[in-house]
Amino acid sequence: MAPSADISNGNAPKRSLDALIVGAGFGGLYQLHYLRKLGYNVKVVDNAGGLGGIWWWNCYPGARVDSDVPMYEYSIENLHKDWTWSERFPSWPELREYFNYVDKKLDLSKDIELRKTVTSAEFDVDSSRWNVKLSTGEAIDCKFLVLCTGFAAKHYVPPFQGLDKFKGVMHHTAKFPQDGLDFKGKKVAVIGTGASGVQTIQEVGHEVADLTVFQRTPNLCLPMNQTKLDPKEEDRLKENGTYDKHFKYRRETFAGFHFDFNEKVGADDTPEQQKAFYETLWGGGGFRFWLATYKDLLFDKKTNDTAYEFWSEKTRARVNDPRKRDIVAPTLENQPHTFGTKRPCLEQRYYEVYNQDNVDIINIKENPIDTFTEKGIRTADGKEREFDIIILATGFDSVTGGLVQIDIKGADGVSLADKWSKGTWTFLGMSTANFPNMFFLYGPQGPTAFANGPTIVELQGDWIIDAIEYTTKNNKKTIDPTAQSEAGWQVPTSFCGVTKHVAELSDITLFPGTDSWYMGANIPGKPREALNYSGGIPRYVRESQEVADKGYAGFTFD
Ligand code: N01
C-alpha cells in the first residue's frame, strides 16, 4: 500500500501501513523480515540511534550478554553460517556488529526509522485502524500494531533526595553516553548490584582511583567462565550440524537454552552426590547452576538451600575481607532471598574486585543513602563521600513499563496504562482485550524473563505473524481477544502437572517470597504480581498453538 497524501495534525504527511513495528531489537527485526516477505507494507520505528534494541542503549562498561554462543542469535535464514563470535559470551560492541550484519544480510534498514519515539497510538473504531503519532510530529495509520519494545525499555531512577544537587557526572547504565566515559583515576560510585551494576563494577574497578558500591541486595552471581572462541572450531560445529541441533533443542527446553533442568529433585541425591552435581554445573559456567539444576530448585526450599549453601561457600572463599564478604555473599543463615528467585547474573572477576584496597562496599539496608549532595552522597551515618562520577545501575520498570509509557488507547478509549494500573491482563502474553490488532512480544505473562531472548522472540514472532496472516486471509478487519480468555489465561506448570492461573502458579513457586522485578516489586507502587509465564517454553508453545489450531479460539474477529 502506498503512503497516502493525508495531512496529520502535525502538518506532516500521514502515512498508511499494513503494520507498524515498534522496536528494532531481536523481536522487531524478526517481525519486519517475515511480514515484509509475506508482502505486507511494514515499517519499524525505534527511538534509538541504531539497531539492537537494548544493545544500543546498554553500552555501559563491560556490558555483555549472559547467554552463551550460539544461543543469543537468530536461528533463521542460515545467518549463523557467515557470522563468527569472538567470545563465548559476546560484548555489546560485538552484539551491535551482529545486528548490522543481520541488517545487511536481510536488507532491513530501508524499512527502519531511527531516533523516532512512538508517543501515542489510538484505535479508531470506525476505520478499524491504529492512529499512531511519533515524536517527530509524523502520523501513521496502520492495521496492525506490533510492540517489540522488550522488557527493559523504561529505565528506573529512584527518587533519591537531592538527586539534582550533584554537580559531577551522573548516568544511568541504560542511558550511558554512546562515546563512553573516562573512569581513569576518578572517584566513582555505583548504586545497584543487578546485572548492570555487577558488570560495571568488575569492569571499572581496576582503572578508577576509588570505587564505592552502594548495595541494597547482594546479587547471587555465577561464574561466567568466559572463553575466546576459535573460528575454525566454530566453523566445524556449524558444518557438522551442532549449531542446527542447538537451535532446534533450544525450542524444546524450559528456558530456551541448550540445557535444561535435571529430571531429579534434590532429595533424590545424597549430600555428596548433590555436591558433585553442583560442581559439574559450576564448572560448566553460565546459567547451568540455575537452569540445569534440580527441577525442584524453584519450588522446594530444602533443595534451594543446598544450592544457596554451595554458592555461598564458593563465593565467600573469594573475598578476603570478612566485612565485605558478609555483605556480598552472606551465609545461609543470613541469605537475602532464595537462590534463583531474583535474577542471578554472570560474573568474571566481580568478587575479586572487593579484594582491592581502592574498592569499598556499603550495605545500604544498614546504612541507607540519606541524600545526594553537590559533591557526592551522604549516608544515614552522617558521612559524606565525594565522587567525580555516579553510576545509577538501578534497573527498569520492567516488562510492563515500556508498553504503558506509550499512550495507547484501545477500542473503548481506555488507555493501556489505566487498564493495567491494578494488574496486568493479557491473553497468551501477546494480546490484551479491547486493543484489536495489537500484539506484543517478550512482554508480560509470556515466558519473557524466564527465557533466552532470541528463542522466545522467534516462537512468539511466528505465532503473531500467523495470527496476522489468518486475519488478513480471512478478510477480517480485526482480531481481538475476549475478556474471558484473558481472565482465563491458564499457566500450567511443567514441573508439577498442576493447572493454575498466573498468580496461583506463581504461588506454588518460591518466587513470590522475593522482592524482584519478576514480581514488579522493584518499583514503588507497582502492582505485585507474577509478570512472567513460569510454565516453560514447550508448554507455552503448545498452548499458544492450540489456540491457533482451533481457529484462534478465545479471539473475536470483525
Ligand atoms: O537492574 P536490576 P539491572 N536504592 O533491577 C538497586 C537484564 N540485563 O539493570 O536488588 C538503592 O536487576 C537494586 O536493589 P534491590 C537482566 O535480565 C541483562 O541490573 O532491588 N538501590 C538492584 O541492585 C537483568 O536482571 C544483562 O534491593 C536500588 C539494582 O538497583 C535486568 O536486565 C545485563 C534502588 C537494580 O538491578 C535488569 O538488570 C544488564 C534504590 N532505591 C541487564 N532501587 C546481561 O545479559 C533499585 N536499586 C548481562
Boltz pocket constraint, residues with backbone or C-beta under 6 A from the ligand:
constraints:
  - pocket:
      binder: B
      contacts: [[A, 58], [A, 63], [A, 64], [A, 65], [A, 66], [A, 67], [A, 152], [A, 158], [A, 159], [A, 173], [A, 191], [A, 192], [A, 193], [A, 194], [A, 195], [A, 196], [A, 197], [A, 214], [A, 215], [A, 216], [A, 217], [A, 343], [A, 345], [A, 364], [A, 393], [A, 394], [A, 395], [A, 396], [A, 515], [A, 517], [A, 522]]
      max_distance: 6.0
